[in-house]
Amino acid sequence: MLDQTDTLKDRLQDTALLPGAGDFAAQGRLAVRDPATGSVIAQVAISDQTGARAAVDAAQAAFADWSAMLPQKRAAILHRWHALILEAREDLARIMVAEQGKPISEARGEIDYAASFVQFYAEEASRPNIEGVTSHLSDAEMELWREPVGVAALVTPWNFPSAMITRKAAAALGAGCTVVIHPSAETPLSALALAVLAQRAGFPDGVVNTVIGDAATIVGEWTADARVRALSFTGSTEVGRLLYRQSADTVKRLVLELGGHAPFIVFQGADLDRAVAEAIKAKFATSGQDCLGANRFYIHRPVYEAFCARFTAAVEKLTLAPGMQDADLGPLIHDRQVAKQQAHVDDAVTRGARLLTGGRVDDAQGPLFYLPTVLADVSDDAAIMREETFGPVAALTPFDSEDEVIARANDSEYGLVAYVHSMDPRRIYRLTRALQYGMVAVNRTKVTGAPIPFGGMKQSGIGREGARQGLEAFTEIKYVCRDWA
């Protein structure tokens, strides 16, 4: 069972969204902490390998009936889940703030974002999935059928604890798969609340299974289990490589949404005020803890100093506070994130960078509140120019030519998203073609949403989530060649 403190319960209208988590052979308890205060807000029952295996047993047993259900009926259940998520929007957002720390307005936005995937895949689930093929053989008819792969394992991160579950689960469920879900140990409460709403929506027993526990233990069991036919993971490139290797023996279908190291490129002639405003969004949303977060800011030398001054002035106006106070930034998730920010700042300064603002913990707020930070004149050999910072530190550097900035932006193992600011249409075309990134945002930051295929190139991942492609990732194509003779 879950032991909640009165503080979190008192914030919610529906306290049943904080249920027991002992469905699969509980083997201990996990303390969930509020990153703003460090206080324990819940104790959640956790499972081990036995629980992980039991979840797959349940999913496998439920698969035949769920996959055979009329798509319209699956869609109706997804529509009910979508409606329930929106009805519980405020409670879900407050749970998220308590365990993840992001400002309440961002949390509400994430719940809307999470719900949008459920609505999108409810609609996709009921659409035809059989295609005719023009026959190349006489007296033969040909069809392509899309069939669900089977049990799908979904492994989700702490930075978007609701949206990353629905983006994966709604697609898999809409395709006819059953799912086993392992959320991050930092943010299990959002996952458990969504599971309560899924049960209320009418998913049959065994279709949606959430397992809390040690990631290596739970996910390791699933990668070794041949009954798990697909694995979708969002997280670091390092862990993604490990899961890639672990899944090889059972040849699973993989969707890996891994790290990012986004370049933010501003050319002379761009609208500088707009570029600064978009840079703030690209860097500091979710306190910088976002794989889409801009990490390397390449600024055309003729406007470099002007951009540095305007950007720094804007950053210094940002506020920090616990999430329920709805400041611009909340705390980082744990002390390891804080240590990484400080290490990147210190390394850059040692290599000649100028610290324009920030560069330390905000002691008045607490040990996990890192001040939004701007570094200028950062050399390409600095750690922050090579590694994903995943925090509120912006590294600025000048460039002189288009070819130069393309080469520097592409000189990374990552390839998730790139941001370009220019008013020259020919330059925009050249940049969008030349940049080795799965997504390119031009003169804006917000690009994601349920109808678009989210994903990256190189070591930022495999496959796409969202859009029609997200549903297809959980299906196999069966070719039928039929002769009536």
C-alpha positions as CSV (number, residue, x, y, z in Angstrom):
1,M,0.0,0.0,0.0
2,L,1.0,3.6,-0.4
3,D,1.5,5.7,2.7
4,Q,0.9,9.4,1.9
5,T,1.6,12.4,4.0
6,D,-1.3,14.7,4.7
7,T,0.4,17.5,2.8
8,L,0.0,15.8,-0.6
9,K,-3.4,14.4,0.2
10,D,-4.7,17.8,1.2
11,R,-3.8,19.2,-2.2
12,L,-6.0,16.7,-4.1
13,Q,-9.7,16.5,-4.7
14,D,-9.5,12.8,-5.6
15,T,-7.2,11.1,-3.1
16,A,-7.9,7.7,-4.7
17,L,-5.3,8.8,-7.3
18,L,-2.7,7.8,-4.7
19,P,-3.4,4.1,-4.6
20,G,-1.6,1.0,-3.4
21,A,1.2,-0.2,-5.7
22,G,1.5,-3.7,-4.6
23,D,-0.1,-5.5,-7.5
24,F,2.9,-7.4,-8.5
25,A,4.6,-9.1,-5.6
26,A,5.7,-6.1,-3.5
27,Q,9.2,-6.6,-2.1
28,G,9.9,-3.4,-0.3
29,R,9.1,0.3,-0.3
30,L,10.4,3.3,-2.2
31,A,10.5,6.8,-0.6
32,V,9.3,9.5,-3.0
33,R,10.7,12.9,-2.2
34,D,9.7,16.5,-3.1
35,P,12.8,18.0,-4.8
36,A,11.9,21.4,-3.5
37,T,12.0,20.5,0.1
38,G,13.7,17.1,0.3
39,S,10.8,15.8,2.4
40,V,9.3,12.3,1.8
41,I,5.8,12.7,0.3
42,A,5.0,9.0,-0.2
43,Q,6.2,5.5,0.4
44,V,5.5,3.2,-2.6
45,A,5.6,-0.5,-2.6
46,I,8.1,-1.9,-5.1
47,S,8.5,-5.2,-7.0
48,D,11.4,-7.4,-8.0
49,Q,12.0,-9.9,-10.8
50,T,9.0,-12.0,-9.7
51,G,6.7,-8.9,-10.0
52,A,8.2,-8.0,-13.4
53,R,7.5,-11.5,-14.6
54,A,4.0,-11.5,-13.2
55,A,3.2,-8.3,-15.1
56,V,4.3,-9.9,-18.4
57,D,2.2,-13.0,-17.5
58,A,-0.8,-10.8,-17.0
59,A,-0.2,-8.9,-20.3
60,Q,0.4,-12.0,-22.3
61,A,-2.8,-13.6,-20.9
62,A,-4.8,-10.5,-21.9
63,F,-3.2,-10.0,-25.3
64,A,-5.4,-12.4,-27.3
65,D,-8.7,-10.8,-26.3
66,W,-7.4,-7.2,-26.4
67,S,-5.9,-7.6,-29.9
68,A,-9.0,-9.3,-31.2
69,M,-11.3,-6.6,-29.8
70,L,-13.0,-4.4,-32.5
71,P,-10.8,-1.4,-33.0
72,Q,-13.8,0.8,-32.3
73,K,-14.2,-0.7,-28.9
74,R,-10.5,-0.2,-28.1
75,A,-10.9,3.4,-29.3
76,A,-13.9,4.0,-27.0
77,I,-11.9,2.9,-24.0
78,L,-9.0,5.2,-25.0
79,H,-11.5,8.1,-25.4
80,R,-12.8,7.4,-21.8
81,W,-9.2,7.5,-20.5
82,H,-8.6,10.8,-22.3
83,A,-11.8,12.3,-20.7
84,L,-10.8,11.1,-17.2
85,I,-7.3,12.5,-17.5
86,L,-8.7,15.9,-18.4
87,E,-11.2,15.7,-15.5
88,A,-8.3,14.9,-13.1
89,R,-6.1,17.6,-14.7
90,E,-5.5,19.7,-11.6
91,D,-4.9,16.7,-9.3
92,L,-2.5,15.1,-11.8
93,A,-0.6,18.4,-12.1
94,R,-0.3,18.7,-8.3
95,I,1.0,15.2,-8.0
96,M,3.6,16.0,-10.7
97,V,4.7,19.2,-8.9
98,A,5.1,17.3,-5.6
99,E,7.4,14.5,-7.1
100,Q,9.1,16.2,-10.0
101,G,9.2,19.9,-9.0
102,K,8.3,21.7,-12.2
103,P,6.1,24.9,-11.9
104,I,2.4,24.2,-11.7
105,S,1.6,25.9,-15.0
106,E,4.1,23.7,-16.7
107,A,2.6,20.6,-15.0
108,R,-0.9,21.6,-16.1
109,G,0.5,22.0,-19.7
110,E,2.0,18.6,-19.5
111,I,-1.3,17.0,-18.5
112,D,-2.9,18.6,-21.5
113,Y,0.0,17.3,-23.7
114,A,-0.3,13.8,-22.2
115,A,-4.1,13.7,-22.8
116,S,-3.6,14.8,-26.4
117,F,-1.8,11.6,-27.2
118,V,-4.6,9.5,-25.8
119,Q,-7.1,11.4,-27.9
120,F,-5.0,11.1,-31.0
121,Y,-4.4,7.4,-30.8
122,A,-8.1,6.8,-29.9
123,E,-8.9,8.3,-33.3
124,E,-6.1,6.4,-35.0
125,A,-7.1,3.1,-33.5
126,S,-10.4,3.0,-35.3
127,R,-9.1,3.6,-38.8
128,P,-8.6,0.9,-41.3
129,N,-5.3,-1.0,-41.2
130,I,-5.5,-3.2,-44.4
131,E,-4.0,-2.0,-47.7
132,G,-4.4,-3.5,-51.1
133,V,-1.4,-4.2,-53.3
134,T,-1.5,-4.2,-57.0
135,S,-0.7,-7.8,-57.9
136,H,2.3,-8.8,-60.0
137,L,1.0,-12.4,-60.2
138,S,-1.9,-13.6,-62.3
139,D,-5.0,-14.8,-60.5
140,A,-3.6,-13.6,-57.1
141,E,-4.9,-11.0,-54.7
142,M,-2.6,-9.3,-52.2
143,E,-3.2,-7.5,-48.9
144,L,-1.0,-6.0,-46.2
145,W,-2.3,-6.3,-42.7
146,R,-1.0,-4.4,-39.7
147,E,-1.1,-6.6,-36.6
148,P,0.0,-5.8,-33.0
149,V,3.4,-7.1,-32.1
150,G,2.3,-8.4,-28.7
151,V,3.4,-7.4,-25.2
152,A,5.1,-4.0,-25.2
153,A,7.4,-2.8,-22.4
154,L,7.4,1.0,-21.9
155,V,10.2,2.6,-19.8
156,T,9.7,6.3,-19.0
157,P,11.8,9.1,-17.5
158,W,11.2,11.5,-14.6
159,N,11.3,14.8,-16.5
160,F,7.9,14.3,-18.2
161,P,6.3,11.6,-16.0
162,S,2.8,11.7,-17.5
163,A,3.3,12.6,-21.2
164,M,6.0,10.0,-21.8
165,I,3.7,7.3,-20.5
166,T,0.7,8.3,-22.6
167,R,2.7,8.9,-25.8
168,K,3.9,5.3,-25.6
169,A,1.0,3.6,-24.0
170,A,-1.8,5.1,-26.1
171,A,0.0,4.2,-29.3
172,A,0.7,0.6,-28.2
173,L,-2.8,0.1,-26.8
174,G,-4.4,1.6,-29.9
175,A,-2.4,-0.8,-32.1
176,G,-3.8,-3.7,-30.0
177,C,-0.8,-4.4,-27.8
178,T,-0.9,-4.9,-24.1
179,V,1.7,-3.0,-22.0
180,V,4.0,-3.3,-19.0
181,I,5.1,0.1,-17.8
182,H,8.2,1.0,-15.7
183,P,8.3,4.6,-14.6
184,S,11.3,6.4,-13.1
185,A,11.8,5.8,-9.4
186,E,11.9,9.5,-8.9
187,T,8.3,10.0,-10.3
188,P,6.2,6.9,-9.7
189,L,3.1,8.7,-8.4
190,S,2.1,10.2,-11.8
191,A,2.3,6.7,-13.4
192,L,0.2,5.2,-10.7
193,A,-2.4,7.9,-11.0
194,L,-2.7,7.3,-14.7
195,A,-3.0,3.6,-14.0
196,V,-6.0,4.3,-11.7
197,L,-7.6,6.3,-14.5
198,A,-6.9,3.6,-17.0
199,Q,-8.7,1.1,-14.8
200,R,-11.7,3.4,-14.4
201,A,-11.7,3.9,-18.2
202,G,-12.4,0.2,-18.6
203,F,-9.2,-1.4,-19.8
204,P,-9.6,-5.2,-19.1
205,D,-7.4,-6.8,-16.5
206,G,-3.9,-7.4,-17.7
207,V,-4.0,-4.9,-20.5
208,V,-2.2,-2.0,-18.6
209,N,0.3,-3.1,-16.0
210,T,2.6,-0.7,-14.0
211,V,5.5,-2.0,-12.1
212,I,7.6,0.1,-9.7
213,G,11.1,-1.0,-8.7
214,D,14.8,-1.0,-9.5
215,A,15.2,-0.2,-13.1
216,A,18.0,-2.7,-13.8
217,T,16.0,-5.5,-12.1
218,I,12.6,-4.8,-13.7
219,V,13.7,-3.8,-17.2
220,G,16.4,-6.4,-17.3
221,E,13.7,-9.1,-16.7
222,W,11.7,-7.7,-19.6
223,T,14.6,-7.5,-22.1
224,A,15.4,-11.1,-21.4
225,D,11.7,-12.3,-21.8
226,A,10.9,-13.4,-25.3
227,R,7.2,-12.7,-24.7
228,V,8.0,-9.0,-24.6
229,R,8.0,-8.2,-28.3
230,A,8.6,-4.5,-28.2
231,L,10.5,-2.1,-26.0
232,S,10.0,1.7,-26.0
233,F,12.5,3.7,-23.9
234,T,13.0,7.4,-23.2
235,G,16.1,8.3,-21.4
236,S,19.8,8.8,-21.7
237,T,21.9,7.5,-24.7
238,E,24.1,5.5,-22.3
239,V,21.1,3.5,-20.9
240,G,19.7,3.3,-24.4
241,R,22.8,1.6,-25.7
242,L,22.6,-0.9,-22.8
243,L,18.9,-1.8,-23.5
244,Y,19.8,-2.1,-27.2
245,R,22.4,-4.8,-26.3
246,Q,20.1,-6.5,-23.8
247,S,17.3,-6.8,-26.3
248,A,19.5,-8.4,-29.0
249,D,19.0,-12.0,-28.0
250,T,15.2,-11.7,-28.2
251,V,15.3,-9.5,-31.3
252,K,12.7,-7.0,-30.0
253,R,11.1,-4.1,-31.8
254,L,12.8,-1.1,-30.4
255,V,11.8,2.6,-30.1
256,L,14.6,4.5,-28.3
257,E,14.2,8.2,-27.6
258,L,17.6,9.1,-26.2
259,G,19.7,12.2,-25.4
260,G,19.9,15.5,-27.2
261,H,22.4,18.3,-27.5
262,A,20.5,20.9,-29.4
263,P,22.3,23.7,-31.2
264,F,20.5,27.1,-31.3
265,I,21.7,29.1,-34.2
266,V,21.1,32.8,-34.7
267,F,22.1,34.6,-37.9
268,Q,22.6,38.3,-38.5
269,G,19.3,39.7,-39.8
270,A,17.2,37.6,-37.5
271,D,14.7,39.3,-35.2
272,L,16.9,39.4,-32.1
273,D,14.1,40.1,-29.6
274,R,12.3,37.1,-30.9
275,A,15.4,35.0,-30.9
276,V,16.1,35.9,-27.3
277,A,12.5,35.1,-26.2
278,E,12.6,31.8,-28.0
279,A,16.0,31.0,-26.6
280,I,14.6,31.5,-23.1
281,K,11.9,28.9,-23.9
282,A,14.3,26.5,-25.5
283,K,16.8,26.6,-22.6
284,F,14.8,26.9,-19.4
285,A,11.6,25.0,-19.8
286,T,11.4,22.2,-17.2
287,S,14.3,24.0,-15.6
288,G,16.4,22.9,-18.5
289,Q,15.7,19.2,-17.8
290,D,14.5,18.5,-21.3
291,C,16.0,16.4,-24.1
292,L,14.8,19.2,-26.5
293,G,16.6,21.8,-24.4
294,A,19.0,24.1,-26.3
295,N,22.5,23.4,-25.1
296,R,24.9,25.1,-27.5
297,F,24.1,28.7,-28.7
298,Y,25.9,29.6,-31.9
299,I,25.5,33.4,-32.5
300,H,26.6,35.1,-35.7
301,R,29.5,37.3,-34.8
302,P,28.0,40.7,-36.0
303,V,25.2,40.3,-33.5
304,Y,27.0,38.2,-30.9
305,E,27.5,40.9,-28.2
306,A,24.0,42.3,-28.7
307,F,22.5,38.8,-28.2
308,C,24.7,38.1,-25.2
309,A,23.5,41.3,-23.5
310,R,19.8,40.9,-24.3
311,F,19.8,37.2,-23.4
312,T,21.6,37.7,-20.1
313,A,19.2,40.6,-19.2
314,A,16.3,38.3,-19.9
315,V,17.8,35.4,-17.9
316,E,18.4,37.6,-14.9
317,K,14.6,38.3,-14.7
318,L,13.7,34.6,-14.4
319,T,12.5,33.5,-11.0
320,L,13.1,30.4,-8.9
321,A,10.7,28.9,-6.4
322,P,8.9,25.6,-5.4
323,G,6.6,24.5,-8.2
324,M,3.3,25.5,-6.5
325,Q,4.5,29.1,-6.4
326,D,4.6,28.9,-10.2
327,A,7.9,30.7,-10.8
328,D,9.8,30.4,-14.0
329,L,12.0,27.6,-12.8
330,G,11.7,25.0,-10.1
331,P,14.3,22.7,-8.4
332,L,16.4,20.2,-10.3
333,I,15.4,16.6,-9.7
334,H,18.3,15.5,-7.5
335,D,21.8,16.5,-6.3
336,R,23.5,14.7,-9.2
337,Q,21.9,17.1,-11.6
338,V,23.2,20.1,-9.6
339,A,26.7,18.6,-9.5
340,K,26.7,18.3,-13.3
341,Q,25.7,21.9,-13.8
342,Q,28.5,23.1,-11.5
343,A,31.0,20.8,-13.2
344,H,30.1,22.1,-16.6
345,V,30.3,25.7,-15.5
346,D,33.6,25.3,-13.7
347,D,35.1,23.5,-16.7
348,A,34.0,26.1,-19.2
349,V,35.3,29.0,-17.1
350,T,38.6,27.2,-16.7
351,R,38.8,27.0,-20.5
352,G,38.3,30.8,-20.9
353,A,34.5,31.2,-20.8
354,R,32.9,34.3,-19.3
355,L,30.3,33.8,-16.6
356,L,27.7,36.4,-17.4
357,T,25.2,35.4,-14.7
358,G,24.3,32.6,-12.4
359,G,26.8,29.7,-12.0
360,R,25.8,28.6,-8.5
361,V,23.0,27.2,-6.3
362,D,20.4,29.6,-5.0
363,D,21.0,29.0,-1.3
364,A,17.9,31.0,-0.3
365,Q,15.7,28.5,-2.1
366,G,17.5,25.2,-1.3
367,P,20.2,22.9,-2.5
368,L,18.5,21.7,-5.7
369,F,17.7,25.2,-7.0
370,Y,20.4,26.1,-9.5
371,L,20.4,29.7,-10.8
372,P,19.8,30.1,-14.5
373,T,23.2,30.6,-15.9
374,V,24.8,32.1,-19.0
375,L,28.3,31.4,-20.2
376,A,29.9,33.4,-23.1
377,D,32.9,32.6,-25.3
378,V,32.7,28.9,-24.6
379,S,35.3,26.9,-26.4
380,D,34.3,23.9,-28.4
381,D,36.5,21.6,-26.3
382,A,34.5,22.5,-23.1
383,A,32.5,19.6,-21.6
384,I,29.2,21.5,-22.0
385,M,29.8,21.7,-25.8
386,R,30.1,17.9,-26.0
387,E,27.8,16.6,-23.2
388,E,24.1,17.0,-22.5
389,T,23.9,19.4,-19.6
390,F,20.2,18.7,-18.8
391,G,19.9,21.8,-16.7
392,P,19.6,25.6,-16.7
393,V,23.1,26.5,-18.1
394,A,23.4,28.1,-21.5
395,A,26.7,28.1,-23.4
396,L,27.1,30.9,-26.0
397,T,29.8,31.1,-28.7
398,P,30.2,33.1,-31.9
399,F,30.5,31.9,-35.4
400,D,31.6,33.6,-38.7
401,S,30.1,31.6,-41.6
402,E,27.2,29.4,-42.5
403,D,29.5,26.4,-43.4
404,E,31.3,26.8,-40.2
405,V,28.2,26.7,-38.0
406,I,26.8,23.8,-39.8
407,A,30.0,21.8,-39.3
408,R,30.1,22.7,-35.6
409,A,26.4,22.0,-35.0
410,N,26.7,18.6,-36.7
411,D,29.9,17.7,-34.8
412,S,28.0,15.7,-32.1
413,E,26.9,12.1,-31.5
414,Y,23.4,13.5,-30.9
415,G,20.8,14.5,-33.5
416,L,17.5,15.2,-31.9
417,V,16.5,18.8,-32.5
418,A,18.1,22.0,-33.9
419,Y,16.9,25.6,-33.6
420,V,17.5,28.1,-36.4
421,H,16.8,31.8,-36.4
422,S,17.1,33.6,-39.8
423,M,14.9,35.7,-42.1
424,D,16.7,34.5,-45.3
425,P,14.5,31.8,-46.9
426,R,17.4,30.4,-49.0
427,R,19.6,30.1,-45.9
428,I,16.7,28.5,-43.9
429,Y,16.4,25.9,-46.7
430,R,20.1,25.2,-46.7
431,L,20.2,24.9,-42.9
432,T,17.2,22.6,-42.6
433,R,18.6,20.3,-45.2
434,A,22.2,20.3,-43.9
435,L,21.6,19.9,-40.2
436,Q,21.8,16.3,-39.1
437,Y,18.8,16.4,-36.7
438,G,15.5,14.6,-36.7
439,M,13.6,17.8,-36.0
440,V,14.4,21.4,-37.0
441,A,12.6,24.4,-35.5
442,V,12.8,27.7,-37.5
443,N,12.2,31.0,-35.7
444,R,10.3,29.2,-33.0
445,T,10.7,26.7,-30.2
446,K,7.5,24.7,-29.8
447,V,7.4,21.9,-32.4
448,T,6.1,18.9,-30.6
449,G,2.6,17.5,-30.4
450,A,0.6,14.3,-30.9
451,P,0.3,14.6,-34.8
452,I,4.1,14.9,-35.4
453,P,6.7,12.1,-35.5
454,F,9.1,12.8,-32.6
455,G,12.6,11.4,-32.8
456,G,16.2,11.9,-33.7
457,M,19.1,10.8,-35.7
458,K,22.5,9.2,-34.8
459,Q,22.7,8.4,-31.1
460,S,19.6,10.3,-30.2
461,G,17.5,7.3,-30.9
462,I,15.7,4.8,-33.2
463,G,12.2,5.2,-34.5
464,R,9.5,7.8,-33.9
465,E,6.8,8.5,-31.4
466,G,3.6,10.4,-32.1
467,A,1.8,10.7,-35.4
468,R,0.8,7.6,-37.4
469,Q,4.4,6.4,-37.2
470,G,4.1,6.0,-33.4
471,L,1.3,3.5,-33.8
472,E,3.0,1.6,-36.6
473,A,6.0,1.1,-34.3
474,F,3.9,-1.4,-32.3
475,T,2.7,-3.3,-35.3
476,E,4.0,-6.0,-37.7
477,I,3.1,-6.1,-41.4
478,K,1.6,-9.4,-42.6
479,Y,1.5,-9.9,-46.3
480,V,-1.3,-12.1,-47.6
481,C,-1.2,-13.5,-51.1
482,R,-4.4,-15.3,-52.0
483,D,-5.4,-17.4,-55.0
484,W,-9.0,-18.3,-55.4
485,A,-8.4,-21.1,-57.9
